[in-house]
Amino acid sequence: MGVASSIKRGSAELAILSVLVEEPLHGYEISRRIEEHTGGVLRFNLASLYPMLYRLEKRGWVKASWQTTTSGRRRRCYALTAAGRKQLPPLRNEWRMFFRALDRLAGVARA
Amino acid sequence: MPDFQQLVRARLGTLGISPALEDEVIAELAGHLEDVRATALRSGKSEVEAMDLALEPVPSWVALAREISAAKKEGPMNERTRSLWLPGMTMLISAFFLMSAVARAVGDEDDVVRLRGAMTDSGGALFIFAAWLVMYGVFGAVGAHWSRRAGGNARTRLVAGLFPIALHVAIVVAVFTATSLQYSPRTPEWLVPSSLLRVFLTFILAPAIALALGALPFLRNPSNESAPSRA
């Protein structure tokens, strides 16, 4: 896996886990929240979101269950598991360190 | 409204995962596309624009199918093992231990056929028989509940709940075979039709009914959860 795809994947994991800390959400709502919280900088679509969600589910970081909404629609809602919650602080730290390093190197923050 | 499930299924093709899992994926992706389309329509887009917005962000459905397939591929324990074999075998082993305990309680741990006779012939033993059936109800319930939690469908849950009956059938077949192979000038007592019927009723049918009754409440999904229907 190249550096670019590692960064992409890592940031996607952090984004998804971060919005799921707030409450369990279905896929479309996850993508909407991420877009909203990042002012449209991070966008997920069908192709980028679901493979990632399934990988997180397989790792046991999120748990999905089918729920029927008041309007009668069936949605697969994702909730953070205890294991997923544990992953969040080290992930945040990693990213914080990554941005600091990048800043020291290229002055990203001052650019 | 377009049939998004059909649309997604046609584009994704076969994912190489279990049909139930594939249905889940298709239902979920179709729901996402419905949401994108509905949001676009609400914001004033035309039907054509809304559909484009829903479908355009997927550059390659083949690549998406490959990624989903890789992400969903089973780990060391596959779906069937989790939802059928694990709960079923655990309940079967529990039933074996219970049977051994009951056999010891009535003083004959080797001969299950005589155990059945002892249990049905005396009042006290009838109580043990009833308690045994109640425990089987519990095994049926635990097996089906466990299977449901592991994602088993209604049939898998029922089979997981009924698993201990395989032990009973195996015992009857083993005893029947062993008795048949022994040379004896007269037919053994328990091989006459009336005894065989009694064995079937008390040792196969009654526990099977108890297991099924225990499993019954867990064959349906909880009210706030529903499995996707096959398109």
Interface residues (C-beta under 8 A of the other chain):
Chain A: H26 G27 Y28 N45 L46 A47 L49 Y50 P51 M52 Y54 R55 K58 S65 W66 Q67 T68 R73 R74 R75 R76
Chain B: E24 V25 A27 E28 L29 G31 H32 L33 D35 V36 P57 V58 P59 S60 A63 L64 E67 I68 A70 A71 K72 G75 N221 N224 E225 S226 A227 P228
